[in-house]
Amino acid sequence: MKIIRKKQTQKIVYAPQDLRGLNYLKDLGPPGKFPFTRGIYPTMYAGKPWTMREFAGFGLAHDTNKRFHFLLNSGQTGLSVAFDLPTLMGYDSDHPKSVGEVGLGGVAIDSLEDMEELFRGIPLAKVSTSMTINAPAAIIFAMYLACAKKQRLKLHLLRGTIQNDILKEYMAQKEWIFPPKQSLRLIVDTVRFAAEKVPQWNTISISGYHIREAGATAAQELAFTLANGFTYIEEVLKSGLAIDRFAPRLSFFFNAHQNFFEEIAKYRAARRIWARHLRYRYKARNPKSWLMRFHVQTAGCSLMAQQPENNIARTAYEALSAVLGGAQSLHTNGHDEPLCLPTKESAQIALRTQQILIHELGLTDIADPLGGSYYLEHFTSQLEREAEDYFKRIRKMGGVIKGIEENFFQREIASASYAYQKEVEEKKRIIVGVNEYITQEELWKVPIFKIDPNREREQKARLKRLKKKRNHTRVTKTLEQLKRKAETKENLMPYILEAVEAYATLGEIADSLKEVFGAYQEPSTAF
């Protein structure tokens, strides 16, 4: 069969002349030195392996708590929480729009009571926690902090990340509550609050993952993600917080997709761009502000329902690209995820994939083993140029928010997604087991993980009991106070935390803010 070469790989052989204009000290340097193209730490994984952080969440809080304990006992070194769709959208489990979705795609969290159950028996001061939540991120963050206080922990000891990246929701994932301006206000409030009270917490995980999953190219993922990061910086700076007070706690979340070398080059270009912009454009003086720390998840959209066990190999190679690209933490997908949430067994295989990378392949013996590759360095510079071209276009149109309002990003991603699918359908891009090497499906059966349909009923009953036993006067008082403060310019985090500690629900807090902020409606898009 003819091997297809992708458009971006026009040449077969790369040589020193392809690196003309590349200056070792200015553009590369050793690992741990500006501009950090080769990694943010001098010894990289030889000093400490990346954090293994398997994404997990399903059913009710106690279901996911059991999975957390299983993963930690299997050698996982960090937690990552997946929330169900109602939680992501700011709805309680008893809301009419939640019907059929409670606990289905992640864990259902309605109140502090659920958060307490989610982390029962897990000492939060000893494990870092990542939470993939955006529109209601301030509320979920407050629940986590309240849960830690219940464990009698000092907030300054907590380590973790809350995604809190609403701009990519408007671009790609479409899980929003409030309009952009009001959403950005909440993000700034969490950043300012954490800078003072929770200094080890990453308050925004600027995410390219979902942009890529929606169909973007590697260059678009790189450019749109960093453009969002620059936007958050500018919004926080407007609030009066100095760049070096918060920039070291910004982190990133990238996709590990199919083109092995392109992905490695993408991570290297991202570090270099971020370091240069933070140092020279935003005048950060603390070298920690220049560091791009990022988590990687292997590409969900690359996994196929056909011949699903092939996904083990896909995930392993994608994970390898993340490691060679210098990720600080990594999630490897379960091979059954095109069909269901991962079973316990497939989650363990995914975790074992990372452990093999750490212990059996020699990857932790040397920092940036591919540095200096003619092809890789050329590719890194090419992606950097493409990203900078996008930055110019975005600035010319008036910035990220203006681009969202004019559907620029949505059109760019949709066009790239269409082009990719067309290549697959025309067999210009081979997907093993999908458009070539097809076998009988009976040979590729995998167990399906199913959520007990009674879980929704149980969660609604749990929520009903909570509402009966809590102090209604206190709940009403904190919600009314929150609405009043939302009409001012005060930081809302202390008031959200008060409402959470009164056991006001996620939906009640979101609805209270919605009364002041309004709800977002996406404009129609023409292609």
C-alpha positions in Angstrom: 0.0 0.0 0.0 1.2 3.5 -0.9 2.4 5.5 2.2 0.8 8.9 2.3 3.0 11.9 3.3 1.1 14.8 4.9 1.3 18.2 3.4 3.5 19.7 6.2 6.2 17.1 5.5 7.1 18.0 2.0 10.8 17.1 2.3 12.1 13.6 2.9 15.5 14.6 4.4 16.4 17.5 6.6 19.9 18.9 7.0 21.8 21.7 8.7 20.7 24.2 6.0 17.2 23.8 7.2 18.2 25.4 10.5 19.5 28.6 9.0 18.6 31.5 11.2 18.3 29.3 14.3 20.6 30.5 17.1 21.4 27.9 19.7 21.6 30.2 22.7 18.7 32.5 21.6 16.3 29.8 20.3 17.3 26.6 22.0 19.8 26.7 24.9 20.0 23.8 27.3 17.0 22.4 29.2 16.1 24.7 32.1 17.3 27.8 30.4 15.4 30.6 28.6 13.6 30.2 26.2 13.0 26.7 27.5 12.6 25.1 24.1 14.3 22.0 25.4 12.3 21.8 28.7 11.7 23.9 31.8 14.0 21.9 34.2 17.7 21.2 33.7 17.4 17.5 34.4 13.7 17.1 33.4 12.6 13.5 34.2 16.0 12.4 35.5 15.2 14.6 38.5 11.6 13.6 38.8 9.2 11.8 36.5 6.0 13.5 35.3 2.9 13.2 37.3 0.6 10.4 36.3 -2.9 11.8 36.4 -5.7 9.5 35.1 -8.9 11.4 34.4 -11.8 9.8 36.4 -15.4 10.5 37.3 -18.7 8.7 37.0 -21.9 8.1 38.9 -22.2 9.5 42.3 -19.4 10.9 44.5 -18.9 7.6 46.4 -18.5 5.7 43.1 -15.7 8.0 41.9 -14.1 8.0 45.3 -13.7 4.2 45.0 -12.0 4.7 41.6 -9.7 7.4 43.0 -8.6 5.0 45.8 -8.1 2.2 43.2 -5.9 4.4 41.0 -3.9 5.8 43.9 -3.3 2.2 45.1 -2.2 1.3 41.5 0.5 3.9 41.5 -1.1 7.0 40.2 0.5 10.2 41.6 -2.2 12.8 41.1 -6.0 13.0 40.9 -8.0 14.4 37.9 -11.8 14.9 38.3 -14.3 14.5 35.4 -17.6 16.1 36.1 -21.0 15.1 34.5 -22.6 17.4 32.0 -25.2 19.0 34.4 -22.3 20.0 36.8 -20.3 21.4 33.8 -23.3 23.5 32.8 -24.1 24.7 36.4 -27.3 22.6 36.8 -28.2 20.6 39.9 -29.1 17.0 39.4 -32.8 17.7 40.0 -33.0 20.3 37.2 -35.2 19.3 34.2 -32.3 19.8 31.8 -30.3 17.2 33.9 -32.6 14.3 33.1 -30.7 11.4 31.6 -27.2 13.0 32.2 -26.7 12.7 35.9 -23.4 10.9 36.6 -23.3 9.7 33.0 -20.1 11.4 31.6 -18.5 12.2 34.9 -19.3 12.6 38.6 -22.4 14.5 39.8 -21.5 17.3 42.2 -24.4 19.4 43.5 -23.0 20.6 46.9 -20.2 20.6 49.4 -21.7 17.4 50.8 -20.9 15.7 47.4 -17.4 17.2 47.4 -16.8 15.8 50.9 -17.8 12.4 49.8 -15.7 12.6 46.6 -12.5 13.0 48.6 -13.4 10.9 51.6 -10.2 9.2 52.9 -8.0 11.2 50.6 -5.6 13.7 52.4 -5.8 16.7 50.1 -2.5 18.2 51.4 -0.6 15.1 50.2 -2.0 14.7 46.6 -2.4 17.3 43.9 -5.9 17.5 42.3 -6.9 18.7 38.8 -10.5 19.5 38.1 -11.8 19.9 34.6 -14.5 22.5 35.1 -14.9 25.9 33.5 -18.2 27.9 33.6 -18.9 27.1 37.3 -15.2 26.8 38.1 -15.3 29.4 40.9 -18.1 27.5 42.6 -16.3 24.1 42.3 -13.1 25.6 43.5 -14.9 27.0 46.5 -16.3 23.6 47.3 -12.8 22.1 47.1 -11.5 24.7 49.5 -14.4 24.2 51.9 -13.7 20.5 51.8 -10.1 21.0 52.6 -11.1 23.3 55.5 -13.4 20.4 56.7 -10.2 18.3 56.8 -8.6 21.1 58.9 -6.0 21.8 56.3 -4.3 25.2 55.7 -5.3 26.5 52.2 -1.7 27.5 51.5 -0.7 23.8 51.5 -3.1 22.8 48.8 -1.7 21.9 45.4 -3.7 21.4 42.2 -5.3 22.9 39.2 -8.7 24.1 38.2 -9.2 24.4 34.5 -11.2 27.7 34.6 -10.7 28.4 30.9 -13.9 29.8 29.6 -12.5 31.3 26.3 -12.0 27.9 24.8 -15.6 27.0 25.7 -16.9 29.7 23.5 -14.5 28.6 20.8 -14.9 24.8 20.9 -16.5 22.9 23.7 -19.6 25.0 24.2 -20.1 24.5 27.9 -20.9 28.0 29.2 -23.2 29.8 31.6 -22.5 33.6 31.6 -21.5 36.0 28.9 -17.7 36.4 28.2 -17.2 39.7 30.2 -18.8 38.3 33.3 -17.1 35.0 33.0 -13.7 36.7 32.8 -14.6 38.6 35.9 -15.0 35.4 37.8 -11.7 34.1 36.5 -9.9 37.2 37.6 -11.5 36.9 41.0 -10.3 33.3 41.4 -6.8 34.3 40.3 -6.6 37.2 42.8 -8.1 35.1 45.6 -5.7 32.2 45.1 -2.7 34.5 44.8 -3.3 35.6 48.3 -4.9 32.5 50.0 -3.9 29.4 47.9 -0.5 30.3 46.5 0.4 26.8 45.3 -2.8 26.4 43.2 -2.9 26.7 39.4 -5.9 28.9 39.0 -6.2 28.6 35.2 -5.3 25.6 33.0 -5.3 27.2 29.6 -6.6 24.4 27.4 -5.8 23.5 23.8 -7.1 20.0 24.3 -10.7 20.7 23.6 -9.8 23.0 20.7 -8.0 20.2 19.1 -10.7 17.7 19.9 -13.2 20.0 18.0 -11.1 19.6 14.9 -8.3 22.2 15.0 -4.9 21.6 13.5 -1.7 21.5 15.7 -0.9 25.1 14.7 -4.4 26.3 15.6 -4.3 24.5 18.9 -1.0 26.2 19.7 -2.0 29.7 18.5 -5.6 29.8 19.9 -4.5 28.4 23.3 -1.7 30.9 23.8 -3.9 33.7 22.5 -6.3 32.8 25.3 -3.5 32.8 27.8 -2.4 36.3 26.8 -6.0 37.4 27.1 -6.2 36.1 30.7 -2.9 37.8 31.5 -4.2 41.1 30.2 -7.5 40.8 32.1 -5.7 40.1 35.4 -3.3 42.9 34.8 -6.2 45.3 34.4 -7.3 44.4 37.9 -4.0 45.7 39.3 -2.3 42.4 40.2 1.4 42.4 39.1 2.4 39.9 36.5 4.8 38.0 38.7 2.1 37.6 41.4 0.1 35.2 39.3 1.9 34.2 36.1 3.9 31.4 37.8 0.6 29.7 38.7 -0.8 29.7 35.1 -0.6 26.2 33.6 -1.6 24.6 30.2 -3.3 21.6 28.9 -2.5 20.2 25.5 -3.6 17.4 23.3 -1.3 14.6 22.2 -2.5 13.8 18.7 -1.5 11.5 15.9 1.4 13.1 14.1 4.3 12.1 16.4 6.9 14.7 15.5 4.4 17.5 15.0 3.2 17.1 18.5 6.7 17.2 20.0 7.5 20.3 18.0 4.2 21.8 19.1 5.1 21.5 22.8 8.6 22.9 22.2 7.2 25.9 20.2 4.7 26.6 22.9 7.3 26.8 25.6 9.5 29.2 23.5 6.6 31.5 22.5 5.3 31.7 26.1 8.7 32.4 27.5 9.4 35.2 25.0 6.0 36.9 25.4 6.1 36.8 29.2 9.6 38.2 29.4 9.6 40.8 26.7 5.9 41.7 26.0 4.5 41.5 29.5 7.8 42.4 31.3 7.7 39.5 33.8 10.9 39.5 35.9 10.5 36.3 37.8 12.0 33.4 35.7 9.2 31.2 37.1 6.7 33.4 35.2 8.4 32.5 31.9 8.0 28.8 32.4 5.2 27.0 30.6 4.1 24.1 32.7 1.6 21.8 31.0 -0.5 18.7 31.3 -1.1 16.5 28.3 -4.0 14.1 27.6 -3.8 11.7 24.7 -6.3 12.4 21.9 -9.8 11.2 22.5 -10.8 12.0 19.0 -8.0 9.7 17.7 -9.6 6.6 19.4 -11.8 4.5 17.2 -14.8 2.3 18.1 -13.7 -0.1 15.3 -11.0 -2.5 16.5 -10.9 -0.7 19.9 -7.8 -2.6 21.2 -5.8 -0.8 18.6 -6.3 2.3 20.8 -3.8 0.9 23.3 -1.1 1.4 20.7 -2.4 4.8 19.6 -2.4 6.0 23.2 1.1 4.7 23.9 2.6 6.5 20.9 0.7 9.7 21.7 1.9 9.5 25.4 5.5 9.0 24.1 5.2 12.2 22.1 4.1 14.1 25.3 7.0 12.7 27.3 9.6 13.5 24.6 7.9 16.9 24.3 8.5 17.6 28.0 5.0 17.4 29.7 4.8 17.9 33.5 1.8 15.6 33.9 0.0 13.1 31.7 -3.3 11.3 31.2 -3.5 8.3 29.0 -6.9 7.4 27.6 -8.6 4.0 28.1 -8.9 2.0 24.9 -12.6 1.6 25.4 -13.4 5.3 25.6 -15.1 5.5 22.1 -17.7 3.1 23.5 -18.0 4.0 27.1 -16.4 5.5 30.2 -13.2 3.4 30.9 -13.6 0.2 32.9 -11.4 -0.3 35.9 -9.3 -2.7 33.8 -8.9 -0.3 30.8 -8.0 2.5 33.2 -5.3 0.3 34.8 -3.9 -0.5 31.3 -3.8 3.2 30.6 -1.9 3.8 33.8 0.4 0.9 33.2 1.2 2.4 29.8 2.7 5.4 31.6 4.5 3.3 34.1 6.2 1.4 31.3 7.3 4.7 29.8 8.8 5.7 33.1 10.5 2.5 34.1 11.3 0.4 31.0 12.3 2.7 28.1 15.1 4.8 29.5 13.1 8.0 28.9 13.9 9.4 32.4 17.7 9.1 31.9 18.2 12.1 29.7 16.7 15.5 29.2 15.3 16.3 25.6 17.0 13.4 23.8 15.6 14.7 20.4 17.0 18.2 20.8 19.1 19.2 17.8 17.2 17.0 15.3 17.2 18.9 12.0 13.7 18.0 11.3 12.3 18.6 14.8 14.0 22.0 15.2 12.8 23.0 11.7 9.2 21.9 12.6 9.4 23.7 15.9 10.3 27.0 14.2 7.6 26.5 11.5 4.9 26.0 14.1 6.1 29.1 16.0 5.9 31.2 12.8 2.4 29.9 12.1 1.3 30.7 15.7 2.7 34.2 15.5 0.9 34.8 12.2 -2.4 33.9 13.9 -1.5 36.3 16.8 -1.2 39.1 14.3 -4.6 38.2 12.8 -6.2 38.1 16.2 -4.8 41.4 17.3 -5.9 43.0 14.0 -9.5 41.9 14.5 -9.5 43.4 18.0 -8.5 40.4 20.2 -9.9 37.1 21.3 -13.3 38.3 22.6 -13.9 40.1 19.3 -12.9 37.0 17.4 -15.3 34.9 19.4 -18.1 37.4 18.8 -17.4 37.3 15.1 -17.1 33.5 15.1 -13.6 33.6 13.7 -12.3 30.7 15.8 -15.4 28.6 15.3 -15.0 29.0 11.5 -11.3 28.2 11.5 -11.8 25.0 13.6 -14.8 23.9 11.6 -12.9 24.3 8.3 -9.9 22.3 9.7 -12.2 19.6 10.9 -14.0 19.3 7.6 -10.6 19.1 5.7 -9.4 16.3 8.1 -12.6 14.3 7.7 -12.5 14.7 3.9 -9.0 13.2 3.9 -10.2 10.2 5.8 -13.1 9.6 3.6 -11.0 9.9 0.4 -8.3 7.6 2.0 -5.7 10.4 1.8 -5.3 9.7 5.5 -5.4 6.1 6.6 -7.0 5.2 9.9 -6.2 1.6 10.7 -9.3 -0.5 11.1 -11.6 2.3 9.9 -10.9 3.0 6.3 -8.2 0.3 5.8 -7.3 -3.1 7.3 -10.9 -3.7 8.2 -11.8 -7.0 9.9 -14.9 -8.7 11.3 -16.2 -6.7 14.3 -16.8 -10.0 16.3 -13.0 -10.2 16.7 -12.8 -6.9 18.6 -15.3 -7.1 21.4 -14.5 -5.2 24.7 -16.5 -5.1 27.9 -18.8 -2.0 28.2 -18.8 0.0 31.4 -22.4 1.0 32.2 -23.7 3.6 34.7 -26.5 2.2 36.9 -29.6 4.1 35.8 -30.7 4.2 39.5 -27.8 6.6 40.2 -29.8 9.6 39.0 -32.7 8.8 41.3 -30.3 8.3 44.2 -28.6 11.6 43.6 -31.9 13.4 43.4 -33.0 11.8 46.7 -29.6 12.8 48.3 -30.1 16.4 47.1 -33.6 16.5 48.5 -32.4 15.3 51.9 -29.7 17.9 51.9 -32.2 20.7 51.2 -34.4 19.6 54.1 -31.6 19.4 56.7 -29.6 22.5 55.9 -30.1 26.0 57.5 -32.5 27.7 55.0 -32.0 31.1 56.5 -28.3 30.9 56.2 -28.5 29.7 52.6 -30.9 32.5 51.6 -28.7 35.1 53.3 -25.5 34.0 51.6 -27.2 33.9 48.1 -28.7 37.3 48.5 -25.4 38.7 49.7 -23.7 37.1 46.6 -26.2 38.8 44.3 -25.6 42.2 45.9 -21.8 41.8 45.6 -22.1 40.7 42.0 -23.4 44.1 41.2 -20.2 45.7 42.6 -16.6 45.2 41.7 -15.7 43.2 44.8 -14.0 39.9 44.5 -16.8 37.3 44.6 -14.7 34.3 45.8 -15.2 34.9 49.5 -19.0 35.2 49.0 -19.2 32.1 46.9 -17.2 30.3 49.6 -19.7 31.5 52.2 -22.6 30.2 50.1 -20.9 26.8 49.6 -20.2 26.4 53.3 -23.9 27.1 54.0 -24.6 24.1 51.6 -26.1 26.2 48.9 -26.1 24.1 45.8 -24.1 24.6 42.6 -27.3 25.4 40.7 -28.5 27.8 43.3 -25.3 29.7 43.2 -25.1 29.7 39.4 -28.7 30.9 39.2 -28.1 33.7 41.6 -25.2 35.0 39.5 -27.2 34.5 36.4 -29.8 36.9 37.7 -27.1 39.6 37.7 -24.8 38.5 34.9 -27.4 37.1 32.4 -26.9 34.0 30.3 -24.8 33.6 27.2 -26.3 32.8 23.8 -23.9 32.0 21.0 -24.5 34.0 17.7 -25.3 31.9 14.6 -22.3 31.0 12.4 -22.3 31.2 8.7 -19.7 29.2 6.7 
